[in-house]
Amino acid sequence: MTQDFNTARAILEANDRGGYTVPNGRVYPFQWNWDSAFVALGFDTFDRDRAWIEIESLFRAQWPGGFVPHIVFWQEDEGYFPGPGVWDSGRTPPTSGITQPPVAATIVRKLWESALAAGQADAYQARAEALFDGLLAWHRWFADHRDPGGHGVVVAMHPWETGRDNSPEWDAPGESIDVSNVGDYVRRDTGHLDAKMRPTKLEYDRYLALVQFGRAAGWDHPAIARSNPFQVADVGMSMILLRANRDLLALAQALGRDGDEIAAWIARAEAGIHYLWDGERRTWCSRDLRTGRSSGYVTSASFLSFYAGLRDPQSDEAMLAHFDRIAGRVRYMVPSLDPDDPGFQMIRYWRGPVWAVVNWMIGHGLAEAGHRARAERVRSDTLALIRDTGFYEAFSPLDGSGSGGDDFSWTAAIALAWQTPG
Ligand code: GLC
């Protein structure tokens, strides 16, 4: 795959806008939060300094209260809707008012350990300390403003916050969003891509209604947490934050910083995360905080329990059984929705397609938990998709066809990061 790795590097370089990387030049022409974290992993394989700059630029857009936005609008671009004027966050640089899965601490730990292994600790120590402070403040913001029930989980206030925009997990909770005053707007995504691969009009109306709600509240996060019409404890973000806190604690120890506050967050999550276990469907899944109802869906995010470091024999066994059942049904693991679910659609975004970044997390989690063969299946399927189809945003788990944009930064980054197992 040498040729593919050269192409992957070329994609990152082409999508580099000088200090930050766009996910895709046409469909997503700004800086996205968790995309940048994964992109840094890719850069780290050939340009260490540039990898650090990617995360540092994201944190330059951090708000005073610790919040890190899901989009940073470093420059104008008409190719995306809703742009900075719709969000109206009042910040410089302009940003959105919601966040995204906090994968960055895990990646910063990896960057730090890679610098250490290369004998460059001195050159990166001060930069690691500065990022540690930003990450700590962001994770504190999660603890303060995204866990209103005190369950030790992450409550998403917008489907976009979860990074899994149109997952069926948001269908029932989304019904309580009033879309009658959304007004007219022109989507840009369906101008670039086949509408069959994208969220529906109703879903977009809900996304916009929530943006309008947050903007009317002046992006006051405590106020939004009290009254937002969408409040869902997201299994993906909850597992990712638990994992990220473990990595942040390891960083604290490596840098000689106090880790007590982080250890307390981990303990709270370990005690509370069972809120996201659905005993009837025997799966980890999201739960609507407003109704208490569990989604019951087996999604790719359900398999992040291994990555989160949960080691519970009963739920592990159930998740491994789901994994093996699904692995027998698809050519490429891991579909974003259970193919046995009637709502499964092989190319519609988060209702079926495989996402390389989610696979990277699932694969690492499985390997760490000792499930090596399954981990290797996830890694080799991901690389096969890229080799056979290209660097698409996502892929059909059945025939490997590309879904969404091509020349996608985070897909290129995962190809580079996964050149060798581990
Ligand atoms: C879509 C994805 C989200 C990603 C963004 C940019 O909104 O659902 O996870 O961060 O595109 O790639």
Boltz pocket constraint, residues with backbone or C-beta under 6 A from the ligand:
constraints:
  - pocket:
      binder: B
      contacts: [[A, 23], [A, 28], [A, 32], [A, 33], [A, 34], [A, 35], [A, 160], [A, 162], [A, 163], [A, 164], [A, 165]]
      max_distance: 6.0
